[in-house]
Amino acid sequence: MGVKLVLKDEQVAELMECMKKHKQKPGPLMPTLHDAQRIFGCVPLEVQRIISKELGETISKINGVVTFYSRFTIEPTGKHVINVCLGTACYVKGSQLILDEFSNQLHLQPGHTSDDGEFTLGATRCIGACGLAPVFTVDGNVYGQANPNMAKKALADLKAAK
């Protein structure tokens, strides 16, 4: 499931130029990964291979960093990004039900993007809005004191706006 990323020559050239600058300073991996995420919208294995070759780092190290930090993704994100907080405050107030609703409505598991590239569903840890628990975000907009019906309405609004 998900959208296939096509690496464009100009994107690879931009990444190479960024790495050239980053290699002049200690610790070039993190800034390079941030640039790769910005340029490609994700850091899949193909991009990790380019970084590995250029920086002399192992793919396992790079992949470990990419999969550890939630800032990085390994597949392209959709036009609309939905994240449901599963931090303690949100979870005990029912955020799993909200995540399940989004998952059922979109036919997507968390961490994946729809085949049409419209939606990415994510399960995140605390987003710092515990007083509004449970919360979810749609394209960065926070929905607090949420419930599964709010999830349905948010999706309906997105689909109607197409």
N, C-alpha and C positions, 0 to 999 in steps of 0.2 A: 504494500500500500504506500502511496505517497507520490510526489512529483519527482521526475528524474532531472537532475541538475546537469546542464550542459556547460562545460567550462569554455568560456570565450577567450580567444587569444589576447584581447586587450585587457581582460581581467587578470589573466596569468601574468601579463607584462606589468600591470600595476602592482600586483603582489610581489613580483621579483624586485621592482624598484623600491618598494617599502622594505623588503628584507635587506636590500643593499644598505639602506640607511640604518636599520636596526642593528646590523652586524657590527657597526662601528662603535657600539656601546655594549657594556656587559648585559647579559640576560635578554637576548633578542626574542626569545620564544613567545612570551606573553604579548608584547606589542604586535608581533607578527600574527598571532592568533586573532587578536582584536581586529586587525586590518583585514584578515581573511574573512572573518565573520561579516564585516561591513561590505567588503567587495562582492562576495559570493552569496551572502545571506545565510551561510552555514559553513561548516568546516568538515566536509565529508572525507572519506578515506583518500580519494584522488587528490584533494588539496593537501591533506596531511602528508602524502608521499612527496609532493613538491617541496613542502616545508622541510621535511626530513632530509631530503637530498641537499637542499640549499644550506640548511643550518647545521647539518651533521648530527642531528638528534635522531634517536630511534623512533620508529612509528609507535611503538608501545608507550613510550614516554609521552609523545604528543597526544595520542589517543586517550591516555590516562588523564591528561590535563583537560582535554576537550570534554570528556564525559563527566569529569568531576565538577566543573564549574557550570552553573545553570545559564550563564551568559552565552555559552556556546551551544550550537546545535549541530547535529551531523546530517540533517536533511533540511531542504529548503522549507522556510516557514510560509504559511498561507497568507493570503491577502488580509485575512482577519485572524488575529491571535487571541485565543481564549485561554486564560489560566485560572484554575481554581486552587485556592489556598487550602492546603492540608496541614497547616501548622496546628499546634495543639488547640488553641482557642477556637479556630474555625472547625476543626475536626469534631470536637466534642459538641459543637452546635449544629452539626449536620452537613458539613461541606461535602462529605463523600456522596450524599444523595444528589447534590448539585452536580458533582462531577459525573455521576452515573447518568443523570438526565442529559447532560451535554453529549456524553459518549453514545447514548441510545439515539438521540436526535440526529447526531452527525454520522453515526455508524463508524466512529473512530475511537481508538484506544489512546489514552494519554501519551504524549510524546510523538504523535504522528500527525501528518498533514493529509488532507483529503486529496483524492486523485485529481480533482479539478483545480487544485491549488487555492481554493477559497478559504479553507479553515485549517488552523493548527490548534490542537487541543493539548494543554499542558496541565500537569499537577505540580504545584509549587509548594515550597515551604513558606514560612511566615513572610508576608509582604509588608508588615509593620502597620496593619490596620486592625489590630486585635479588638479594639473597642467597637468595631463595626461588624464583628464576626457573626456569621460566616461571610466571607467575601469571595468574589471572583472578579476578574478583569476581562474586558473586551477591548482590544486595541488600546490598552493602557488606561481605559476608563474604569474606575473602581465602582463596583456594585456592592453595597454593604447591607447587612442584615438580610442576606439573600436567602432564597429558597428555590426549589426546583421550578416553580411556576415563573419566577423571575428569569431563570435560565431560558425557559421556553420563549418568553416574551422577547428577551434580548436577541435570540436567534431569529425569531419572526421579524423583528425590526430590521436586522441585518439583511435578511433575504428580501424584504420588501423594498429596501433601499437600492437594490441592484438595478 
